[in-house]
């Protein structure tokens, strides 16, 4: 990455009405943009990213994820709650075991796009 000391700014004083008239009507509602920002915050934690990576390969229980990541079950459970609240993972019970998996294919797509960008 380059060291950016300041953002480039325009020297002009007028706005481009034609551009504004095109873009403004297609901007998502503020609430939707807020929800999107909140979703991206979920991806801002390394532990959650590791959990998602593990779940790309297989559904897993808390014990398995904790062992894989060398973390406590309590810490993993907390992060799984965050991921579940954000609708990124889902769970199913099999007797006394609770298995977690990705909520849908969108989760992997979001992750893959971010990874692709980072690897450029």
N, C-alpha and C positions, 0 to 999 in steps of 0.2 A: 504494500500500500504506500501511496505517496503521502508526504506530510503536507496537509492543507492548512495554511495559516489563516486564510479568510475565504469566504465564499465570493464567487464572481457575482457582480451585480450589473444591472443595466445602467447606462448613462441617460437613457431616454426618460421622459416625464409623462408620456402618454401611454394609455393601455391600448391593446389591440382588440377592439370591440368585436370584430368578426370571430376571433378565436374564443373570446369569452362567451359569446352567444352560442357557439358550437359545444363548448365543454361544459358550461354551467348546467344545462338541462340533463346531462347524462351522469353527473356526479351522484354517487350513492348518498342516501340520507345519512345524516350525522350519526344516528343510532347504529346503523349498519357499519359505518367506518369505525365507530367505537368498539363494536363487537369484534371486528376484524383485528384491530390493534390488540385487544385482549387475547385473542387466539394466538397471535404471534408472540405475545409475552410468555405463553405456555412453552413455546419452543426455545425460550431463553434460558433454560436450566439444563445443565449438562446431565444431571441424573435422569431427568425426564427423557432427554434425547437417547441416553443409553437404554432406558426401558423400552422405548419405541423400537430401537434397533433390534433388541432381543425379540420383541413381539412380531417383528417382520418375519422372523424365521419360524416361530412356533407360538401357540398359546402356552402360557406358563402360569404357575401359581406363585404366590408371594414368596414362598420358601425358595423356589427355584431361582427367581429373579434376585433375591437377596444373596443367595450363594454365588450366583454368576457375577454380580457386581461388588461382592465382598462388602455388603452393607447390612444393617439390621432390618429385620422384617418390619419394624415400626416405621423406619425411614422410607422403605419401599411402599408400604401401605399408604403413607401420607401422600407420596407422589402419585400413586395410582388413583387416589381420591381426586387429586387435582386434574389428572388426565381424564378421568371418568366424568367429572363435572363439566369439562370442556368438550365432552362427547368425542374424545379421541380414542378411548378404549371402552370396551364393554366387558362384562364378566358373565360366567355361567357357573352354576354349582353342580358338582358331581359328588353326592354324599356330603362329606365334611370338607371337601376340597373346593376352593374357588379358583377357577381358571380365568385369566385375563387374555384378551386378544384385541386386535385393532378394531375400532368401531366400523370402519368401512375402508374402501380402497383410496378414498381421498387423502387419508392420513399419509400413506406411502407416497402419493403424488406430491403433496406439500413438502414432505421431507426430501424427496429426490430432487425437486426443483431447487431447494435451498442448498443441498449438497452440490449440485451441478454448478450453481453460482459460486460457491466457495472454492470449488476446484478449478475455476477458470483462470 
